[in-house]
Structures are given as structure tokens and as C-alpha cells.
Amino acid sequence: MHHSHRPAHRAARTYAEGRSPLRVLEETFFALAAAATPLTLPAHLVCEEPDSAALPVDQFRTRLAHPATAPVLRERTWREVVRRAQQLGEPWGTVAVAMSVPVLRRMLARLARPAHLEREEVEQEALAAVAVAVRTVDVNTADVGRELFSAADRAVHRLVYAARRQGARESGPMAAHVGRLAHPAVPAGCQDVAESADDGGEGDEYAVLARAVRAHVVDVAEARLIARTRLGGEPMRRLAAERGVSVRQLYRHRATAEQHLAAHLKGRRLEQ
């Protein structure tokens, strides 16, 4: 099937125009359910007594999100959806992330964000975190869905924290760190490794990434991207404009760099 490229480009365009990334993803998701040969999932995953052998993915998601759906059904549903995404690729990767949208909407509705932090960027951050988790989570873990939503929750709270910190001060010291680049920020989820870095003091988070640059785990451009957005709180839209790429492409670029960095740091920890 050839669902992966065109929706991604459309999502990038509409996000650049200020449209909700959640809504853009929904359009792609509903198109998969309304196709001539709709994408379906076995009804027994989400229904104790299914009335059909399979359900289109949009109807399936409605059942999954219903408050009456038993936790055990949710757990086995998420395990199967993520398994398909990991083993079969697209369009199941899109489906897996889209299945999370009802929960993400509730999560983000409760999030207190600074006025200068755009809703679209928060949505994209949540979606990017879920997309990374879909590719990396162990499908045999106890609650796959909880892992995905926890990843999104951590990501948006880091984004809000960085935005507040940026709003509270000008970026003079930060600009000096990034400008020298030996020192960008540690990626999401690796703060515990940063705290154990051998360079003590204020530069720890920057020094961790600096060592990764020297080890050729990430390059200078990736280091600057992580530093400016993760630690400096700069909006991804600003960097995308500087680099002449779409916001969605920049999110994918950062997620890949952070995966490489996280694997490198995990390997270092196991060696110690």
C-alpha cells in the first residue's frame, strides 16, 4: 500500500499553515478507514462478544476509546496495533499513532502551557513522542498503551518547562553554549545519564552531547537542533524556517538523532 508519503507531505504543509497536527493526522486516519478497501482490525480484540469479524479502524478506535471497554481489551489491542506497526510498517505506523489521538486530546486539554508556546507545536511534540515510542516499545511489556502515553506526557511537559524557562530569561548564556557547540542539550529521557557524566557542574547536559558529537553519534547540526529546542526552548517552527525544511521533517530529524544518542548513552551505562 502507498499511504505513507503523500499524507506526510500534506501534514507538513498544513502544519506550516497553522493547522492542528492532530486534525491533519485524523484526516489521514479517516481516509484509511474510508478507502475502497478499508483498513480493518479484528473485532475480537476490543469486543468481548464481537458482532463482526473485523471493524474499520475508525470504528475500532471508537470502541477502544469507550469508557466501558475493559482494561484487558485495551492492553491486547495496543499490543496488536503496535506489533503491526513494528513488523508491517505503513500504514500501521500511522494507525498506531492515530489510535492515541483521543487520549492525547484529553491530555493536552489539561496541560497548562505558556501563552507564547503554540498549541500546534505542543500537539506535534506529543505525536512525535508517540511515533518514536511506537517504533521502540517492547510489545511484550505489561501495558503498551501506557508506555506510549507516558512518552507523550513526558515530552510535552519538557517542552512546556523549556518554554517557561526561555520566557523567564533572555538566551544570552544559552546562545553562548550553542554557539560554541561543544555543548548541546541531552535529549529527552536521558537526564539520568547526564547527571552521571564525568564533567561536573553547570555544563553537564551540554557536555554529554558534546562527547556524543566527538564520538560521531550525532553531528553538529543535530546537536544544535537538540540544544536549541530541548534545552533552549526555541520553537521548532523558527528552526524549520532557518533551515528551509518543514516542521514535520525537523521533528523526524530530531527524533532520529535522539534515538541514536539514547542508544549510545545506554551502551555507555552498561559498560560502566
Helices and strands as residue ranges (DSSP letters): H 5-16, H 21-34, E 40-42, G 43-45, E 54-56, H 57-65, H 71-88, H 92-99, H 101-109, H 119-136, H 144-168, H 172-180, H 191-195, H 204-214, H 220-226, I 227-231, H 236-243, H 247-271
